[in-house]
Amino acid sequence: MEIWYCEGSPAASLAQQLAGQYALRELPKPDSQHPSKVHAEVTSQGESEPNPGLETDGLAVLGASHAARAVCLADLERDDLEALRKLAREQPGVRLVGVVADGQGDNKRHNDGLADPDIFVCVPQDASRALVEKLIAAAFANIELAERERAAREELARTEREMDELNRIGVALSATRDVNALLEMILVKSRAITGADAGSLYLVEETPEGDRQLRFKLTQNDSRQFPFTEFTMPISEGSMAGYVALHGEVIQVGDAYTLLAESDAPEPYQFNPKYDQESGYRTRSMLTLPMKNGKGEVLGVLQLINCKSDPEARLTSLEAVEHEVQAFPERAVRLALSLASQAAVAYENSRLYQDIETLFEGFVQAAVTAIEQRDPTTSGHSQRVSTMTVGLAETVDRVDRGAYAHISFSREQMKEIRYAALLHDFGKVGVREEVLTKAKKLYPAQLAMVQTRFDYIRKELEAGYARQKLLSLLEHGHEKALAEIERLDQEYKRRLAEMDDYFQFILQVNEPTLLPTGQFDRLLDIARRKYRDPRGVEHNLLTPEEVRFLSIPQGSLDPDERHQIESHVVHSFNFLMQIPWTKEIRGIPMIARAHHEKLDGSGYPYKLKSDEIPLQAKIMTICDMFDALSASDRPYKKAVPVERALDILAMSVRQNELDLALFQLFLDAKIHQLTLTRL
């Protein structure tokens, strides 16, 4: 790894700071007669080896031959940026770092440099060594990340080429999950391997009463186009499709119209010429065969019509039918029957897959309901986060420029993102409910205990002063007793006001707000005050645990409770890891576990850095934070306006906690408006 800089450039001093960590290369100033020329001089171990003058292309060759990875420090005012920009564009292993002058006067140059797509980052000329080290390291890390990305794309391309070599029909049938698309493909492939000009597909289905019937589901014809409407028909021996569905046998007919002529034929099924009469088509050879699953059950019926000797022929006349159509040969029957069996299994699997998806969708919704029932104040949070996360992911998928122009999400990946967002907080079922819903510093039962204690003290004060007044009346004369009673009344009111003040102060510090300076000492002073219980035992006004909770500097949770809340991420991950996900969506646990991580490693629970966080999780984090800020009031916090929530997110972006490019897409696409109806 090398650092490059131009001769006499202010960038040289920055580069020299890192001489012990990286190899340095000095590039001579551009030729004044030929500004586009750059002369390079290799500096190694204190010795200089001159290179001949190089054009811009020559500098690119230098980059390729001398350094697999290099960072070039370039002064934005004086260095040959034209040559260096081209180098950075053409060499994936080179990053250009712009150096700007010191002081406030160069903000425009700094901003222009940041806007330049060829400049990785800008750094002030007087930057500290630590900052330079950090930026250079980030540039090399970016190069490495880009190399890994290119390698991944190349690997994906190789995989796609290999997949293309597999058996297309088998792969297509087994990979198609959409039932309608699968049925279309079954009929297309069946016609293709048998040379059929037309065909129909029927499905066996059960009525609510438990009877079986055939649904005319699909029809295709290469020679005629006509309107098509689904309809149902009984399973009976009167039709060829019904007979095959009932008995599971293959019917092969050379000329369908012979069935009409042979009125005394032994076969119970008939040919219905209605379609031919309405469309002007002529049906001749027919092959009707069952779609059986592994148990031998008939799931559907394929009916193939008019086997053509020339697959490209169009049967637009009776003469063409007589010339081109032949009976389905035995080889075609065997192929079609084999494909029909594969099709039945594929159809059954596809239908089963849909049933499983429906079942899992119900499970996910039940899980979300369970989460929200434990904490009704967050009702709708998971659904809103899912809606926004999917919306932002779709935006990322569509963009054709910027940091994520190369990213695209498949249908399965979108499903993965949606489920991960719906289930990201499921681990809250493993958090104690009293912690999950804790609104104040003291739990409700604790505050009730404190209130009962103060109520007892008030009553004890009242009873105690009443006793003293009675004794005064018994022991003293009338006038002296009245004076003593007046004094006792004043003392009683003072003590009662003092207790009320103490309790009001406790209520004040019990709120999940910032504990002002000095109030902690007053809290300790109140806690040390004594009272006697009915048995005469002396106690402090507040217990050590109550003092500990009331001393929470901000919010309602102490460190242990906060750790319990944060543990919901681990609980979510452990729970989701127990589910045997299909390979298409097996990333759900890894996405969900990172939704509280920050790019700078300050998140929880794993302190992941940017390159360790899945992109899907980065997307979800922005949406989760926005909803947590802007959702309806909760006992422990007030909702903030949408604009304020966006400002807080922007501040997190500036602090390198959230992804800048994703947040910009979030703003540009107005993703936050997808759930505004909730407010």
ZADRENLO-693719 format. One record per residue: residue in one letter; y negated, x, z negated of N, C-alpha, C in turn. Coordinates in steps of 0.1 Angstrom, whole numbers, plus 5000, padded with zeros to 4 digits. Layout:
AYXZYXZYXZ;...
This chain:
M501250085000500050005000498850095000;E497850055009496650145010495450055009;I494350125005493050065005492150145015;W491550065024490750125035489250095032;Y488350185036486950165035486250255046;C485050215050484350285060483550405054;E483450505062482750625057481250595054;G480850635042479450615037479150465033;S480150385032480050245028479950235013;P479150145008479050124993480450084988;A481350034997482650004992483450124988;A483050244992483750364989483850384974;S482750354967482850374952483750284945;L483850164950484850064945486250114947;A486550164960487850214963488250334955;Q487350424953487650544945488050524931;Q487650404926488150374912489650354911;L490250324923491650284923492450394929;A491950524930492550624937493950664931;G494050634918495350674912496450564914;Q496050444918496950334920497350314934;Y496450334944496750314958496350434966;A497050444978496550544987495250494994;L494350594996493050555002492950615016;R492250535024492050575038490650555042;E489950655046488550645050488450625065;L487650525069487450495083486050545087;P485850635097484450685100483550565105;K482250595104481250495109481450465123;P481150345128481250315142480250405150;D480750435162479950515172478650435175;S477550495173476250425176476150385191;Q476750465200476750435214477750325218;H478750325210479850225213480150155200;P479450045196479649985183481049925182;S481649895193482949835192484049935189;K483750065190484650165188484750205173;V485850235168486050275155486850405155;H486350505148487050635147487750635133;A488950665133489750665120490050815116;E489950835103490350965097491250935085;V492350995086493350975075493151065064;T492951015052492751105040493951095031;S494651205029495851205021495951335013;Q496051315000496151424990495051524992;G493751464994492651554995492451625008;E493251615018493151675030492751575041;S491951615050491551525061492151565074;E492751465081493351485094492651395104;P491851455113491051365122491951295132;N491551175135492151095146491251085157;P491651065169490851045181490150915179;G488950895186488250765186489150655191;L489150545184489950435187489150305190;E489550235200488950105202489450005191;T488949885191489449795181490949775182;D491449765194492949755195493649875189;G492949995191493550115185493550105170;L492550045164492650035149493749945145;A494049845153495149755150496449835150;V496549925160497750015161497850095149;L496650155144496650235132497150155120;G496750025119497149945108498649925109;A499249905120500649885121501450005119;S500950125123501650245122501550315108;H500450295102500150375089500350295077;A500250165077500350085065501049955067;A502149925061502749795062501849695055;R501149735044500249645037498949725034;A497849665037496549735034495449635031;V494549675022493349595019492149685023;C491249625031490149695036488849645029;L488149735022486949695016485849725026;A485049615029484049635040482749575035;D481649655036480349615033479849515044;L479449395039479049285048477849315056;E477049415052475749445059475949555069;R476749655065476649785074477949815081;D479149765077480349805083480649735096;D481549785104481849725117482749605115;L482149485111482949375108483649315120;E483149335132483749285144485149345146;A485249475144486549545145487449505134;L486849505122487749475110488249335110;R487449235115487849095116489049085125;K488949155136490049145146491349205140;L491149315133492249385126492949285117;A492149215108492749125099493449005105;R492848965117493548855124494848895130;E494949015136496049055143497149125135;Q496749175123497749235114498049155102;P499149085101499449005089499449075076;G499649215077499749295065498349345060;V497249295066495949355062495049235057;R494349265046493449165041492049235040;L491049155044489649205044488949155032;V488349245023487649205011486149245014;G485249145013483849175016483149225004;V482349325005481449384994480049334997;V479449274987478049234988477149304978;A475849314981474949384973474849324959;D474349404949474149364935473049254935;G473049184924471849094921471948954927;Q471048874923471048734927470548714941;G469948814947469348794960470348794972;D471548824969472548824980473548704979;N473148594973474048484972474348434986;K473448434995473748375009474748465015;R474648595015475648685021476948665014;H476948645001478248624994478848494998;N478048385000478648255004479048265019;D478348335027478748345041480048415042;G480248515033481548595033482648505029;L482448425019483448335014483848235025;A482848195033483148095043483848155056;D483848285057484448355068485948355067;P486648285076488148275074488848415075;D488248515080488848645081488648725068;I487748685059487548755047488248685036;F489148765029490048715019489148675006;V488248765002487448734990486248824991;C485248794983484048884982483948934968;V483349054967483249124954481849194953;P481149184942479849254941480049404941;Q479049474946479149624947479249684933;D478649614923478749674909479849614901;A480849554907481949494900482649594891;S483149544880483949634871485249674877;R485749784872487149824876488149714875;A488049644863489049544860489049434871;L487749394874487649284884488149334898;V487849454902488249514915489849514915;E490349564904491849574903492449434905;K491849334898492449204899492349144913;L491249164920491049114933491949184943;I492049314942492949394951494349344949;A494749334936496149284934496349154939;A495349064938495448924944495648934959;A494849024966494949034980496349084984;F496949184977498249234980499249124977;A499049044967499948934963499948824974;N498748804980498548714991499348755003;I499248885006500048945017501548925015;E501948945003503348935000503848785002;L502948694997503248554998503348515012;A502348565021502348525035503648575042;E504048705038505248755044506448675040;R506548625028507648545024507648405031;E506448355033506348235041506748255055;R506348365061506848385075508348405076;A508848475066510348485066511048355064;A510448265056511048135054510948055067;R509848065074509747985086510748035097;E510948175097511948225106513348185103;E513648185090514948135085515147995089;L514147905087514247765091514447755106;A513747825114513947815128515447855132;R515947965126517348005129518247895125;T518047835113518947725109518947605118;E517747575123517647465133518447495145;R518347625150519047655162520547645160;E521047685148522447675145522847525144;M522047445138522347305137522547235150;D521747275160521847215173523147245180;E523847345176525147375182526347285176;L526047205166527147125160527447005169;N528446935166528846815174527846715171;R527146675182525946585181526346445177;I527346395182527746255178528146245164;G529046335160529546325146528346345136;V527546445139526446475130525446355129;A525146295141524246185141524746065133;L526046035135526545925127526545945112;S526946065108527046095094525646115088;A524646155095523346185090522446075089;T522645965098521745855098521945765087;R520845745079520945655067520345515070;D519545505080518945375084520045295091;V520345185086521445105091521145055105;N519945005108519644965121519645075132;A519145185128519145305137520645345139;L521445345129522845385130523545285139;L523345155138524045065147523645085161;E522345105164521845135177522545255183;M522645365174523345485179524845465182;I525445385173526945355175527145295189;L526345195193526445125205526145225217;V525045295216524645395226525845495229;K526345555218527345655219528645595225;S528945475220530245415225530145385240;R528945335245528845315259528845445267;A528245555261528145675268529545735270;I530345735260531745805261532645725270;T532345595272533245505280532745475293;G531445515296530845475309530445335310;A530245265299530045115299528545095303;D528344995312527044955316526244875305;A527044795298526444715288527344705276;G526844645265527644635253526944555242;S527744505233527244435222527944475209;L527244455198527844485185527644375175;Y528844335169528844225159529144285145;L528644225135528944265121529644155114;V530644185106531244095098530444085085;E530043965081529343945069529843815061;E529543815048529943705040528843615037;T529143485038528143385034528043365019;P526943305014526843275000528043194994;E528643115003529843034998531143114998;G531043245003532243325003533043325016;D532543255026533143255039532743385047;R533543415057533243525066532743475079;Q531743545085531243505098530843635106;L530543615119530143725127528643715130;R527943825129526543825133526443905145;F525943835156525643905168524343995166;K524544115164523544205158522744285169;L523444325180522744415189523344405203;T522544415213523044425227522244515235;Q522944585244522244675253522744655267;N521944685277522344665291521444765300;D522144845308521344945316520844875329;S521444765333521044705346520144585344;R520144515333519344395331518644395318;Q517444355317516644335305516444195302;F516644145290516544005287516243985272;P515543875269515243855255516543845246;F516443895234517643895225517243845212;T518043755206517843705193519243705185;E519143755173520343755165520843615162;F522143595161522743465157524043495151;T524543395144525843405137526843305144;M528143345142529143265148530443275139;P531243165139532443175130533443275135;I534243325126535343415130536543325133;S536843315146537943235151538543295163;E539743245167540443305178539843255191;G538943165191538443115204537543215212;S536943315205536143415212536843545211;M536643635220537243775220536743845207;A535443835204534943905192535543845180;G535643715179536243655167537643685166;Y538443695177539843725176540043865171;V539243965176539344105172538944115157;A537944045153537544055139538643995130;L539343895135540343825127541643905126;H542043965137543344035138543244185138;G542044235140541944385141542544445153;E542744375164543444425175542444455186;V542844545196541944575207542244475219;I541144425225541344345237540744425249;Q541544445259541144515271541344425283;V540244385290540344295302539844365314;G540544355325540144415338539044335345;D539244205344538244105350538143985341;A537043975335536843865325537043725331;Y536743715344536743575351538143535353;T539143625352540543575353540943495341;L540243515330540543435318540143285320;L539143265329538743135332539643065341;A540243145351541143085361542443055355;E542943135345544243115339544143015327;S544042885330543942795319545142785310;D546342825316547542815307547842955302;A546843045301547143185296547543175281;P548443265277548943265263547943305253;E546843385257545843425248544943315243;P544743305231543843195226542443205228;Y541943335231540543355233540043325247;Q538843295248538243265261537043355264;F536743355277535443435281534343325283;N533243355277532043265278531143315289;P531043255301530143305311528743265310;K528343205298526943155297525943265299;Y526143385293525243495295525043535309;D526143545317526043575331525243465339;Q525443345335524743235342523243235340;E522843275327521443275324520643395328;S521443515329520743635332520943685347;G521943625354522243675367523043805367;Y523543835356524443955355525843915358;R526644015361528143985364528944065355;T529744005346530644075337531944085344;R532544205344533844225349534844285339;S534844415338535744475328535144465314;M536044445304535644435290536544505281;L535944565271536744635261536144585247;T536944515239536544465226537444525216;L536844595206537644665197537044665183;P537844675172537444655159536844785153;M535844775144535344885136535944875122;K537044955120537744945108537345065098;N537245035085537045145076538345205072;G538245295062539445365058540545275052;K540145165047541145065041541744975051;G541344985064541844895075541044765076;E539944755068539144635069538244635081;V538144525087537244515099535844485094;L534944585097533544565093532644515105;G533144535117532344495128533244495141;V532544455152533244455165532344515176;L532944605184532244655195532744585208;Q531844545216532344485229531544565240;L532344635248531844715259532144645272;I531144655281531244575293530944655306;N531844645316531644705329531744855328;C532944905329533145055330532745095344;K531745195345531245235358531845365362;S532145385375532645505380531545615381;D530245565383529145645383528145605372;P528045685362527245645350525745615354;E525245665365523845645369523645515377;A524745455381524645335389524045215382;R523345135389522745015383523444885390;L523944795382524744685387523744565389;T523044575400522044475402522544365412;S523744375417524244275426525744265425;L526344165430527844145429528544255437;E527944295448528544405456528544535448;A527444565440527444685432528544675421;V528744555416529744545405531144565411;E531344505423532744525429532944675433;H531844745437532044885441532144985430;E531344955419531245055408532145025396;V532444905394533044865381534544885382;Q535144935372536644955371537044915357;A538344895355538844865342538744985333;F538544965320538445075311539745145310;P539745275313541045355313541445375299;E542745405297543345425284542545535276;R542145645283541445755277540145695270;A539445615278538245555273538545465261;V539645395261539945305250540245395237;R540945505239541245585228540045645222;L539145695231537845755226537045655219;A536945535225536145425219536645385206;L538045375205538645325192538445435181;S538545565185538245665176536845665171;L535845645180534445645177534145515168;A534845405172534645285164535045305149;S536145385147536545405133535545495126;Q535045605133534045685127532745605125;A532445515134531345435133531445345120;A532645285119532845195107532645275094;V533145395093532945475081531545505079;A530845545090529445585089528645465085;Y528945345091528245225087528445185073;E529745195068530045165054529245265045;N529245395049528545495041527045465040;S526545425052525145405052524745285044;R525645175045525345055037525545095022;L526545175019526745215005525545295000;Y525045385009523845465006522645375002;Q522445275010521345185008521545114994;D522845074992523145004979522845104967;I523245234969522945324958521445344957;E520745354968519245364967518645244960;T519145124963518645014956518945014941;L520145064938520545074924519745174917;F519545294924518745394917517245354916;E516745284926515345234925515245144913;G516245064910516244974899516245054886;F517045164886517145244874515845314871;V515145364882513945434880512845334875;Q512845214880511845114875512145084861;A513445074857513845044843513345164834;A513545284839513145404831511645404829;V510845364839509445364838509045254828;T509745134829509445034819509745074805;A510845154803511145204790510045294784;I509545374793508445464789507245384785;E506845294793505645214790505745124778;Q506945074775507144994764507045074751;R507345204751507145284739505645314737;D504845314747503445334746502745244755;P502545114751501945014760500545054765;T499845144757498445184761498445264774;T499545324778499645394790500245314801;S500345184800501045104810500445124824;G501345144833500945164847500645304851;H500645394841500345534844501345594854;S502645584852503545644861503445594875;Q503245464876503145404890501845454897;R500745464889499545504895499645654899;V500245734891500345874894501245894907;S502345804907503245814919502445774932;T501645664931500945624943499945734948;M499245794938498245894942498946024947;T500046054941500746184944501346164958;V501946054961502546034975501346034985;G500245964981499045964990498546104993;L498446184983497946324985498946404993;A500246384991501346454998501246415013;E501046295016500946245030499646305036;T498646325029497446385034497746535037;V498346605028498746745031499646755043;D500546655045501446655056500746635069;R499546565069498846535081497846645085;V497346725076496246815079496746925089;D495846965098496247065108495347185107;R494647205096493847315094493847345079;G493347465075493247495061494547565056;A494547575042495647645036496947585038;Y497047455040498247375040498547315054;A497947375064498247325078499647335082;H500347435076501747465080502747375072;I502247305062503147225053503447085059;S504647055059505046915063506246865054;F506246745051507246685042508046585050;S509346595048510246505055510346375047;R510946275053511146145046511846165032;E512846245032513546275020512646345010;Q511846435014510946515005509946414999;M509446325008508446225003509146134992;K510446104994511146034984511246114971;E511546244973511646334962510346344954;I509246344961507946354954507746224947;R508046114953507745984946508545964934;Y509845994934510745984922510246084911;A509946204915509446304905508246254898;A507346184906506046134900506346014891;L507245934895507645814887508245854874;L509045964874509846004862509246124855;H508046164858507546284852507346274837;D507146154832506946134818508146074811;F509246074817510346004811510746064798;G510546194796510846274784510146214772;K509146134774508446074762509345984754;V510545944760511445864752512145954741;G512046084743512546174732511546224722;V510246164723509246204713509146084703;R509046124691508846014680507745924684;E508045794683507045694687505745704679;E505845734666504645744658503745854663;V504345964668503546074673503046034687;L503845974695503445934708502245844708;T502145754699501145654699500045674688;K500145794682499145834671497745824676;A496945744671495545724675494545794667;K494845804653493945874644494645994638;K493946074630494546184624495546154614;L495346044606496345994597497145884604;Y498445884601499245774606498845644599;P499045524605498645404599499145384585;A500445424583501045404569500345494559;Q499945614564499245714555497845654551;L497145604562495845554559495945434550;A496945344552497145234543497445284528;M498145394527498445444514497145494507;V496245564515494945604510494145484506;Q494045384514493245264511493745204499;T495045184497495645124485495245204473;R495345334474494945424463493545404459;F492645394468491245374465490945234460;D491745134465491644994459492044994445;Y493145074442493645084428492545144419;I491945254425490845324417489745234414;R489345144424488245054422488644954411;K489844904412490244804401490344874388;E490844994387490945074375489545094369;L488545124378487145144373486645014368;E486944904375486444774370487044744356;A488344764355489044734343488544824331;G488444954335488045054325486645024319;Y485744994328484344964323484344824316;A485144734320485244604313485744624299;R486744714297487244744284486144804275;Q485344904281484344964274483244874270;K482944774278481844674275482344584263;L483644554264484144464253484144544240;L484544664240484444744228483044764222;S482144774231480744784227480244654220;L480644544226480344414219480944404205;L482144454204482844444191482344544181;E481944654185481544764176480044764173;H479144714181477744724179477144584178;G475944594174475144474173474744424187;H474144304186473844234199472944314208;E471844364203470844434211471444564216;K472044634206472644774210473744754220;A474544644219475644624228475144594242;L474044514242473444484255472944604263;A472344694255471844824261472944904266;E474044914258475244994262475844934274;I475944794275476544734286475744754299;E474444754297473544784309473844924314;R473945014305474245154309475645164316;L476545094310477945094316477945034330;D477144924332477044864345476544964355;Q475445034351474845134360475945244364;E476545284353477645394355478745344364;Y479145214362480245154370479745144385;K478545104387478045094401477945224408;R477545324400477445464406478845514410;R479845494401481145544403481745464415;L481545334415482045254426481445294440;A480145324440479545364452480045504456;E480345584447480845714450482245704456;M483045614451484445594457484345544471;D483345444472483145384486482745494496;D481845574491481345684500482445784503;Y483245814493484445904496485345834507;F485645714505486545644515485945634529;Q484645604529483945594542483945734549;F483845834541483845974547485246004552;I486245964545487645984550487945904563;L487445784563487545704576486845774587;Q485645834584484945904595485646034600;V486146114591486846234595488246204601;N488746074598490046034604489946014619;E488745994624488645974638488946094646;P489546084658489946204666488846274673;T487746294666486646364672486446504665;L485546574670485246714665484846704651;L485446784642485046784628483846874626;P482746824623481446904622481647014611;T480747114613480747224603480347174590;G480947214579480647174566481347064560;Q481946974569482646864565484046894559;F484547004563485847054558485747084543;D484647144539484447174525484247044517;R483546954522483446824515484746754513;L485546764524486846704523487746764512;L487646894511488346964500487846924487;D486546904486485946864473486446724469;I486446634478486946504476488446504472;A489246584479490646594476490946644462;R490046724457490346784443489946684432;R489146584435488846484425490146414420;K490046384407491246334400491146184397;Y492346124395492445984390493745974383;R493945874374495245864367495945734372;D497245744373498045634377498245544365;P498945424367499145334356499945404345;R500745504347501445574337500645684330;G499445704335498545804328498745934334;V499445954345499646084352498446104361;E497946224360496746264368497146314382;H496446264392496646304406495346344413;N495446414424494346434433494046314441;L492846294446492546174454493246184467;L493546304473494246314485495346414483;T496546384490497646474489497446594499;P498146704497498046814506498346774521;E499346684523499546644537498446564543;E497846484535496646404540495546494543;V495346594535494246694537494546774550;R495746804552496146884564495846804576;F496246674577495946594588494446574591;L493746534580492346514581491546634585;S492146754583491446874586491646924601;I492346834609492546874623491246884629;P490846994636489547024641489046924651;Q489946884660489646794671490846714676;G490746594679491846514683492546454672;S493746404674494546334664495846404660;L496146514667497446574665497246714659;D498146744650498246884645499046964654;P499147094652499947184662501347134664;D502047094653503447054654503546934662;E502646834660502646704667502346734682;R501346824684501046854698502246914705;H502947004698504147064704505146954707;Q505346854698506246744701505846674713;I504546644715504046574727504346654739;E504046784739504246874750505746884753;S506546864743508046884746508546774755;H507746664757508246564766508546614780;V507846724784508146784797509646844797;V509946914786511346974785512346864784;H512046754777512946644776513146574790;S512046564797512146514811513046594820;F512846724819513546824827515046814823;N515346814810516746814806517446684810;F516746574809517246444813517546444828;L516546484836516646474851517746574856;M517946684848519046774852520446714851;Q520546614843521846554841522246464853;I521246424861521546334872522046414884;P523146374890523746454902522946414915;W521746474916520946434928521646484941;T521346414952521746464965520946584968;K521446664977520746794980519446774986;E519146654992517846634998516746614988;I517146564976516146534965516446604952;R517246714953517546784941516446864934;G515346874941514146944935513346854925;I513746734923513046644914512846704900;P513846754894513646814880512646934880;M512747014890511847134891510347084893;I510146984901508846934903508246864890;A509046784884508646714872508346804861;R509046914859508847004848507547084849;A506947084860505747174862504447094863;H504546964859503346884862502246914851;H502446994841501447034832501147184832;E501647244843501347394844500047414851;K499447524849498147554855498247684863;L497447704873497547814882497447944875;D496547944864496348074857497348094846;G498348014845499348034834499047974821;S497947904820497547844807498147714804;G498947654813499647524811500847534802;Y501547434801502747424793503847344800;P505147364797505647444785506047584789;Y506047614802506647744806505647854810;K504347814809503247914812503447964827;L503847884836504047924850502747964856;K502848064865501648104873501748034887;S500648044895500447974907501747984916;D502248104919503348114928504648074923;E504648034910505947984904505947834903;I504847774907504647624906504947564920;P505847474921506147404934504847334939;L504647334952503547274957503447124953;Q504647054953504646914950504146894936;A504446994927503946974913502447004912;K501947094920500447114921499746984925;I500346914935499846784939499846684928;M500946674921501046574910500146604899;T499946734896499046774884497646714886;I497146724898495746674900495746524898;C496746454903496746304902496946264888;D497846334881498146304867496946324858;M496246434860495046464852493946354855;F493746324868492746224871493046084864;D494246044865494645914859494445924843;A494946034837494746044823493346034818;L492446094827491046084823490345954826;S490745884837489945774841490645634838;A491945644833492645524830491945444818;S492345324816491745234806491645304792;D490745254784490645314770491945314763;R492145424756493345434747492845454733;P493745424723493245434709492645574706;Y493145674712492745804708491645864717;K491245794727490145844736489645724744;K488345744749487745654758487945694772;A488045604781488145634795486845694800;V486845784809485645844815485445784829;P484145764833483945714847484545804857;V484845744869485445814880484745944883;E483445934885482646054888482846164878;R482746124865482946224855484346284855;A485346204858486746254859486846354870;L486146324881486246424893485446554889;D484346534881483646654877484546744868;I485246684859486146754850487246824859;L487746764869488746824877488146944885;A486946924889486247034897486047154887;M485747124875485547234865486947314863;S488047234863489347294862489647384874;V489247334886489347414898488647544897;R487347544892486647664891487247754880;Q487947704871488547784861489947834865;N490247814878491547854884492747784877;E492547664873493647584867494347494878;L493447444887493947354898493747414911;D494547374921494447424935493147374942;L492347464946491047424953491347344966;A492247394974492447324987493047184985;L493947174976494447034973493446944967;F492546994958491546914952490546864963;Q490246954972489346914983489946804992;L491246814994491946705002491946584993;F492046594980492046474971490746404973;L489646484973488246424975488046374989;D488346454999488146405013488846275016;A490046265012490946155015490646035005;K489846054995489545954985490845904979;I491645994975492945954970492845864957;H491745904949491545834936491245684939;Q490845644951490645504953491845424955;L493045484957494245414959494645324947;T494145364935494545294923493345234916;L492145224923491045174916491145024912;T492044954918492144804914492644794900;R493244904894493744894881492644874870;L491344924874490344934864489644804862;
